[in-house]
Amino acid sequence: MSLLHLRSLIVGDAQADRVVPPSGFTAQLTLFVSGAMAFLAVFALALSMASGRLADRWAEELARAATLRISAPLEQRQAQTDAALAILQQTPGVASARALSREEQAALLAPWFGGELPLDSLPVPQLIEVIADTPGYDETGLRLRLQAEVPGAVLDDHTRWREPLVDAAQTLRRLAWVSILLIGGATAAMITLAANAALAANAQVIEVLRLVGALDTYIAQAFVRRFTLRAFVGATVGMGFGIIGVWLMPEASREGGFLTGLGLQGWGWLAPLAIPVLGALVAFVATSRAANKRLGDLA
């Protein structure tokens, strides 16, 4: 597009603008569709960014954490726990290791067995929380040493829990981006239908303009400009409501888990500002193709 065409698209032409009805079904449809799709795009974008943060957090936290389980007779459990803690403190790459208290273990089992679980009368193993340092410890060497010195110790590095969770978060992120692409495609399709309807409704006006010497590029530019501006205005309004909706969502909290913290953070709040621009670009491309094809059919 030349600078002259770009200037004409922004500034407009009063005579050419009369070709396109300023109101009516096509105008309302364009404004509504662009606004609704922009509203949905804000939430899809927020979901994508939140899923990415969630995947990174799960990957980092679960990769550094491990659990050592001491399954031994009650009379040997404390001795094996002390021995395991001593080994962990001597292992390079282990940042910290601590045995969970009875209250903490009871809290872990409470969702399944209730809060009045009698740990003293049940063969519940002792759990030790292990936090890895950077770059980490030698898991194979640690397991061999524990097997030799603490027979009842079992090291769980959470691999079977970490990978499915991270994969699920990444899949949710990809689905959010697919949703954004589908929203863009649906917007283009609806604006194309609206532009075709407007061109068909003004077929006689177009014929008169051609008779007086107007070029098809002049006529198409009027439709493209009007529909692009309508899409931009509608997308801006929809984006504004979408940002308000995301802002009203609950903040991240440990108690709320995954259902909180799905909003935008930091510089991410600037990302939705691109949605009206992209919506106008989609409307420009869709209307240009529809106008050129329709005018060619009317020739």
Secondary structure, 3 states (H helix, E strand, C coil): CCHHHHHHHHHCCHHHHCCCCCCCHHHHHHHHHHHHHHHHHHHHHHHHHHHHHHHHHHHHHHHHEEEEEECCCHHHHHHHHHHHHHHHHHCCCEEEEEECCHHHHHHHHHHHHCCCCCHHHCCCCEEEEEEECCCCCCHHHHHHHHHHHCCCEEEECCHHHHHHHHHHHHHHHHHHHHHHHHHHHHHHHHHHHHHHHHHHHCHHHHHHHHHCCCCHHHHHHHHHHHHHHHHHHHHHHHHHHHHHHHHCCCCCCCCCHHHCCCCCCHHHHHHHHHHHHHHHHHHHHHHHHHHHHHHHHHC
